[in-house]
Amino acid sequence: MGLLGELLLLPVAPVRGTSWVLQQVVAEAERQYYDPAAVQRELAELVERFEAGEMDETEFDRREDELLARLTPEGGPR
């Protein structure tokens, strides 16, 4: 893009910059959300809570399914 194009797009530079930052934040959040180590930690905590009697089997199964879905390609980021 030439100098003229850059000058014409200068007023929207803050919007473009903000958009880029938001994209980076979303990408990092998704990376952390679908990280297998994080999911395994959450599964371990879930088992501890279930064994401590803090939730019933139905709730445990529902949450376990949600966590396991994060480990599969279909449950991962799109």
Secondary structure, DSSP 4 states (H G I P E B T S, - for coil): --HHHHHHHGGGHHHHHHHHHHHHHHHHHHHHHT-HHHHHHHHHHHHHHHHTTSS-HHHHHHHHHHHHHTTSTTTS--
